[in-house]
């Protein structure tokens, strides 16, 4: 995938700064999507009960 985007005449939006492979792109996305208070919220609602 990385080689495909490097040789592509039109760059994809997520590659505006640098060309990444699929794994790097997903890792960055998940890192930005972390919600630090989610576990306490789920515990309060009763959903995260073991």
Secondary structure, DSSP 8 states (H G I E B T S, - for coil): -HHHHHH-SS--GGGSSS---HHHHHHHHHHHT--TTHHHHHHHHT-S--
